[in-house]
Amino acid sequence: MNPESAGNPPVVVTTGNATPAEIAAVSAVVSGLLAEEGEARRESEPAGTTAWQRSQRALRSPLQPGPGRWNG
């Protein structure tokens, strides 16, 4: 928890009769799932070029002047 949110509870139960232990258990599970998801996203990031970068490649090879070719 960061210092700004230290005074504010991260979860507010508005209905039901949840005990502090139940709220703590739910908070621990959600925190664990979020940590796993964040780790999985960091591991799955591509190391090479992105799809956006690949789409910016040249659409054709450069024109080569010469006999029997383009004479621009």
Chimera marker file (.cmm) of the C-alpha trace (Angstrom):
<marker_set name="trace">
<marker id="1" x="0.000" y="0.000" z="0.000" r="1" g="1" b="0" radius="0.5"/>
<marker id="2" x="1.340" y="3.465" z="-0.807" r="1" g="1" b="0" radius="0.5"/>
<marker id="3" x="1.383" y="6.304" z="1.759" r="1" g="1" b="0" radius="0.5"/>
<marker id="4" x="-1.444" y="8.220" z="0.039" r="1" g="1" b="0" radius="0.5"/>
<marker id="5" x="-3.926" y="5.366" z="0.422" r="1" g="1" b="0" radius="0.5"/>
<marker id="6" x="-2.801" y="4.266" z="3.896" r="1" g="1" b="0" radius="0.5"/>
<marker id="7" x="-5.800" y="5.966" z="5.525" r="1" g="1" b="0" radius="0.5"/>
<marker id="8" x="-8.363" y="4.798" z="2.952" r="1" g="1" b="0" radius="0.5"/>
<marker id="9" x="-9.562" y="1.201" z="2.934" r="1" g="1" b="0" radius="0.5"/>
<marker id="10" x="-9.066" y="-0.382" z="-0.511" r="1" g="1" b="0" radius="0.5"/>
<marker id="11" x="-12.322" y="-2.360" z="-0.173" r="1" g="1" b="0" radius="0.5"/>
<marker id="12" x="-15.629" y="-1.064" z="1.151" r="1" g="1" b="0" radius="0.5"/>
<marker id="13" x="-18.373" y="-3.582" z="1.952" r="1" g="1" b="0" radius="0.5"/>
<marker id="14" x="-21.744" y="-1.885" z="1.517" r="1" g="1" b="0" radius="0.5"/>
<marker id="15" x="-24.061" y="-4.874" z="2.064" r="1" g="1" b="0" radius="0.5"/>
<marker id="16" x="-23.899" y="-8.096" z="4.011" r="1" g="1" b="0" radius="0.5"/>
<marker id="17" x="-22.054" y="-8.890" z="7.207" r="1" g="1" b="0" radius="0.5"/>
<marker id="18" x="-18.519" y="-9.658" z="6.084" r="1" g="1" b="0" radius="0.5"/>
<marker id="19" x="-16.070" y="-10.150" z="8.908" r="1" g="1" b="0" radius="0.5"/>
<marker id="20" x="-12.643" y="-8.515" z="8.861" r="1" g="1" b="0" radius="0.5"/>
<marker id="21" x="-11.129" y="-11.978" z="8.286" r="1" g="1" b="0" radius="0.5"/>
<marker id="22" x="-13.346" y="-12.554" z="5.227" r="1" g="1" b="0" radius="0.5"/>
<marker id="23" x="-12.468" y="-9.154" z="3.794" r="1" g="1" b="0" radius="0.5"/>
<marker id="24" x="-8.773" y="-9.863" z="4.384" r="1" g="1" b="0" radius="0.5"/>
<marker id="25" x="-9.087" y="-13.232" z="2.629" r="1" g="1" b="0" radius="0.5"/>
<marker id="26" x="-10.784" y="-11.699" z="-0.414" r="1" g="1" b="0" radius="0.5"/>
<marker id="27" x="-8.203" y="-8.900" z="-0.503" r="1" g="1" b="0" radius="0.5"/>
<marker id="28" x="-5.345" y="-11.417" z="-0.394" r="1" g="1" b="0" radius="0.5"/>
<marker id="29" x="-6.823" y="-13.483" z="-3.230" r="1" g="1" b="0" radius="0.5"/>
<marker id="30" x="-7.483" y="-10.445" z="-5.437" r="1" g="1" b="0" radius="0.5"/>
<marker id="31" x="-4.001" y="-9.039" z="-4.737" r="1" g="1" b="0" radius="0.5"/>
<marker id="32" x="-2.435" y="-12.384" z="-5.625" r="1" g="1" b="0" radius="0.5"/>
<marker id="33" x="-4.389" y="-12.633" z="-8.871" r="1" g="1" b="0" radius="0.5"/>
<marker id="34" x="-3.427" y="-9.095" z="-9.849" r="1" g="1" b="0" radius="0.5"/>
<marker id="35" x="0.239" y="-9.808" z="-9.122" r="1" g="1" b="0" radius="0.5"/>
<marker id="36" x="0.121" y="-12.992" z="-11.239" r="1" g="1" b="0" radius="0.5"/>
<marker id="37" x="-1.581" y="-11.153" z="-14.099" r="1" g="1" b="0" radius="0.5"/>
<marker id="38" x="1.014" y="-8.386" z="-13.995" r="1" g="1" b="0" radius="0.5"/>
<marker id="39" x="3.854" y="-10.913" z="-14.022" r="1" g="1" b="0" radius="0.5"/>
<marker id="40" x="2.295" y="-12.818" z="-16.926" r="1" g="1" b="0" radius="0.5"/>
<marker id="41" x="1.974" y="-9.598" z="-18.922" r="1" g="1" b="0" radius="0.5"/>
<marker id="42" x="5.623" y="-8.703" z="-18.302" r="1" g="1" b="0" radius="0.5"/>
<marker id="43" x="6.729" y="-12.189" z="-19.387" r="1" g="1" b="0" radius="0.5"/>
<marker id="44" x="4.597" y="-12.188" z="-22.543" r="1" g="1" b="0" radius="0.5"/>
<marker id="45" x="5.819" y="-8.846" z="-23.928" r="1" g="1" b="0" radius="0.5"/>
<marker id="46" x="7.523" y="-9.403" z="-27.273" r="1" g="1" b="0" radius="0.5"/>
<marker id="47" x="11.257" y="-8.826" z="-27.301" r="1" g="1" b="0" radius="0.5"/>
<marker id="48" x="11.419" y="-8.016" z="-31.019" r="1" g="1" b="0" radius="0.5"/>
<marker id="49" x="9.427" y="-5.673" z="-33.172" r="1" g="1" b="0" radius="0.5"/>
<marker id="50" x="5.794" y="-4.968" z="-32.477" r="1" g="1" b="0" radius="0.5"/>
<marker id="51" x="2.949" y="-5.537" z="-34.916" r="1" g="1" b="0" radius="0.5"/>
<marker id="52" x="2.783" y="-1.782" z="-35.396" r="1" g="1" b="0" radius="0.5"/>
<marker id="53" x="6.465" y="-1.652" z="-36.358" r="1" g="1" b="0" radius="0.5"/>
<marker id="54" x="6.105" y="-4.621" z="-38.713" r="1" g="1" b="0" radius="0.5"/>
<marker id="55" x="3.171" y="-2.961" z="-40.483" r="1" g="1" b="0" radius="0.5"/>
<marker id="56" x="5.371" y="0.039" z="-41.295" r="1" g="1" b="0" radius="0.5"/>
<marker id="57" x="7.772" y="-1.965" z="-43.474" r="1" g="1" b="0" radius="0.5"/>
<marker id="58" x="8.170" y="-1.127" z="-47.150" r="1" g="1" b="0" radius="0.5"/>
<marker id="59" x="5.324" y="-2.384" z="-49.298" r="1" g="1" b="0" radius="0.5"/>
<marker id="60" x="7.648" y="-3.258" z="-52.164" r="1" g="1" b="0" radius="0.5"/>
<marker id="61" x="11.355" y="-3.485" z="-52.779" r="1" g="1" b="0" radius="0.5"/>
<marker id="62" x="13.145" y="-0.434" z="-54.195" r="1" g="1" b="0" radius="0.5"/>
<marker id="63" x="13.150" y="-0.040" z="-57.975" r="1" g="1" b="0" radius="0.5"/>
<marker id="64" x="16.431" y="-1.049" z="-59.586" r="1" g="1" b="0" radius="0.5"/>
<marker id="65" x="17.251" y="0.642" z="-62.917" r="1" g="1" b="0" radius="0.5"/>
<marker id="66" x="19.020" y="-1.409" z="-65.548" r="1" g="1" b="0" radius="0.5"/>
<marker id="67" x="18.651" y="-3.234" z="-68.854" r="1" g="1" b="0" radius="0.5"/>
<marker id="68" x="15.122" y="-4.605" z="-69.206" r="1" g="1" b="0" radius="0.5"/>
<marker id="69" x="14.049" y="-2.863" z="-65.970" r="1" g="1" b="0" radius="0.5"/>
<marker id="70" x="12.604" y="0.445" z="-64.934" r="1" g="1" b="0" radius="0.5"/>
<marker id="71" x="14.442" y="3.385" z="-66.535" r="1" g="1" b="0" radius="0.5"/>
<marker id="72" x="13.278" y="6.339" z="-64.379" r="1" g="1" b="0" radius="0.5"/>
<link id1="1" id2="2" r="1" g="1" b="0" radius="0.2"/>
<link id1="2" id2="3" r="1" g="1" b="0" radius="0.2"/>
<link id1="3" id2="4" r="1" g="1" b="0" radius="0.2"/>
<link id1="4" id2="5" r="1" g="1" b="0" radius="0.2"/>
<link id1="5" id2="6" r="1" g="1" b="0" radius="0.2"/>
<link id1="6" id2="7" r="1" g="1" b="0" radius="0.2"/>
<link id1="7" id2="8" r="1" g="1" b="0" radius="0.2"/>
<link id1="8" id2="9" r="1" g="1" b="0" radius="0.2"/>
<link id1="9" id2="10" r="1" g="1" b="0" radius="0.2"/>
<link id1="10" id2="11" r="1" g="1" b="0" radius="0.2"/>
<link id1="11" id2="12" r="1" g="1" b="0" radius="0.2"/>
<link id1="12" id2="13" r="1" g="1" b="0" radius="0.2"/>
<link id1="13" id2="14" r="1" g="1" b="0" radius="0.2"/>
<link id1="14" id2="15" r="1" g="1" b="0" radius="0.2"/>
<link id1="15" id2="16" r="1" g="1" b="0" radius="0.2"/>
<link id1="16" id2="17" r="1" g="1" b="0" radius="0.2"/>
<link id1="17" id2="18" r="1" g="1" b="0" radius="0.2"/>
<link id1="18" id2="19" r="1" g="1" b="0" radius="0.2"/>
<link id1="19" id2="20" r="1" g="1" b="0" radius="0.2"/>
<link id1="20" id2="21" r="1" g="1" b="0" radius="0.2"/>
<link id1="21" id2="22" r="1" g="1" b="0" radius="0.2"/>
<link id1="22" id2="23" r="1" g="1" b="0" radius="0.2"/>
<link id1="23" id2="24" r="1" g="1" b="0" radius="0.2"/>
<link id1="24" id2="25" r="1" g="1" b="0" radius="0.2"/>
<link id1="25" id2="26" r="1" g="1" b="0" radius="0.2"/>
<link id1="26" id2="27" r="1" g="1" b="0" radius="0.2"/>
<link id1="27" id2="28" r="1" g="1" b="0" radius="0.2"/>
<link id1="28" id2="29" r="1" g="1" b="0" radius="0.2"/>
<link id1="29" id2="30" r="1" g="1" b="0" radius="0.2"/>
<link id1="30" id2="31" r="1" g="1" b="0" radius="0.2"/>
<link id1="31" id2="32" r="1" g="1" b="0" radius="0.2"/>
<link id1="32" id2="33" r="1" g="1" b="0" radius="0.2"/>
<link id1="33" id2="34" r="1" g="1" b="0" radius="0.2"/>
<link id1="34" id2="35" r="1" g="1" b="0" radius="0.2"/>
<link id1="35" id2="36" r="1" g="1" b="0" radius="0.2"/>
<link id1="36" id2="37" r="1" g="1" b="0" radius="0.2"/>
<link id1="37" id2="38" r="1" g="1" b="0" radius="0.2"/>
<link id1="38" id2="39" r="1" g="1" b="0" radius="0.2"/>
<link id1="39" id2="40" r="1" g="1" b="0" radius="0.2"/>
<link id1="40" id2="41" r="1" g="1" b="0" radius="0.2"/>
<link id1="41" id2="42" r="1" g="1" b="0" radius="0.2"/>
<link id1="42" id2="43" r="1" g="1" b="0" radius="0.2"/>
<link id1="43" id2="44" r="1" g="1" b="0" radius="0.2"/>
<link id1="44" id2="45" r="1" g="1" b="0" radius="0.2"/>
<link id1="45" id2="46" r="1" g="1" b="0" radius="0.2"/>
<link id1="46" id2="47" r="1" g="1" b="0" radius="0.2"/>
<link id1="47" id2="48" r="1" g="1" b="0" radius="0.2"/>
<link id1="48" id2="49" r="1" g="1" b="0" radius="0.2"/>
<link id1="49" id2="50" r="1" g="1" b="0" radius="0.2"/>
<link id1="50" id2="51" r="1" g="1" b="0" radius="0.2"/>
<link id1="51" id2="52" r="1" g="1" b="0" radius="0.2"/>
<link id1="52" id2="53" r="1" g="1" b="0" radius="0.2"/>
<link id1="53" id2="54" r="1" g="1" b="0" radius="0.2"/>
<link id1="54" id2="55" r="1" g="1" b="0" radius="0.2"/>
<link id1="55" id2="56" r="1" g="1" b="0" radius="0.2"/>
<link id1="56" id2="57" r="1" g="1" b="0" radius="0.2"/>
<link id1="57" id2="58" r="1" g="1" b="0" radius="0.2"/>
<link id1="58" id2="59" r="1" g="1" b="0" radius="0.2"/>
<link id1="59" id2="60" r="1" g="1" b="0" radius="0.2"/>
<link id1="60" id2="61" r="1" g="1" b="0" radius="0.2"/>
<link id1="61" id2="62" r="1" g="1" b="0" radius="0.2"/>
<link id1="62" id2="63" r="1" g="1" b="0" radius="0.2"/>
<link id1="63" id2="64" r="1" g="1" b="0" radius="0.2"/>
<link id1="64" id2="65" r="1" g="1" b="0" radius="0.2"/>
<link id1="65" id2="66" r="1" g="1" b="0" radius="0.2"/>
<link id1="66" id2="67" r="1" g="1" b="0" radius="0.2"/>
<link id1="67" id2="68" r="1" g="1" b="0" radius="0.2"/>
<link id1="68" id2="69" r="1" g="1" b="0" radius="0.2"/>
<link id1="69" id2="70" r="1" g="1" b="0" radius="0.2"/>
<link id1="70" id2="71" r="1" g="1" b="0" radius="0.2"/>
<link id1="71" id2="72" r="1" g="1" b="0" radius="0.2"/>
</marker_set>
